[in-house]
Amino acid sequence: MGAQVIEKVLEIARKRRNILTLMRSAIRANDKDQVFALARKLTGLSNEECHRTNPRIN
């Protein structure tokens, strides 16, 4: 069982590293939409879960 857990942890780490690499490329290309999409994927948020800051705060 321990080996299976380690394999899953390594798989998650590889996926996160790939997303971060894509984010770096999107940042360099100034592709904000792609950066935000990848950030949502990385954090597990969907568009429906994103809440804008209340305009009265700004």
C-alpha positions in Angstrom: 0.0 0.0 0.0 2.8 2.4 0.8 4.3 2.2 -2.7 0.8 3.0 -4.2 0.6 6.1 -2.1 4.1 7.2 -3.1 3.2 6.7 -6.8 0.1 8.8 -6.5 2.0 11.6 -4.7 4.6 11.6 -7.5 1.9 11.7 -10.1 0.3 14.7 -8.5 3.7 16.4 -8.2 4.4 15.8 -11.9 1.0 17.2 -12.9 1.5 20.3 -10.7 5.0 20.8 -12.2 3.6 20.6 -15.7 0.8 23.2 -14.9 3.4 25.5 -13.4 5.6 25.2 -16.5 2.6 26.1 -18.6 1.8 29.0 -16.3 5.3 30.4 -16.7 5.0 30.3 -20.4 1.6 32.0 -20.4 3.0 34.7 -18.1 5.9 35.3 -20.4 3.5 35.5 -23.3 1.3 37.9 -21.3 -1.7 35.5 -21.9 -3.8 36.5 -18.8 -6.7 34.2 -19.8 -4.4 31.2 -19.9 -2.7 32.2 -16.7 -6.0 32.4 -14.9 -7.3 29.2 -16.4 -4.2 27.3 -15.3 -4.3 28.9 -11.8 -7.9 27.7 -11.5 -6.9 24.2 -12.5 -4.0 24.3 -10.1 -6.2 25.3 -7.2 -9.2 23.3 -8.1 -11.5 26.3 -8.6 -14.0 26.5 -11.4 -15.3 29.7 -13.0 -18.5 29.4 -10.9 -16.6 29.3 -7.7 -14.7 32.5 -8.4 -16.0 35.5 -6.6 -15.1 39.0 -7.6 -14.1 41.5 -5.0 -16.9 43.7 -4.0 -16.6 47.0 -5.9 -17.1 49.0 -2.7 -13.8 47.5 -1.3 -11.7 49.0 -4.1 
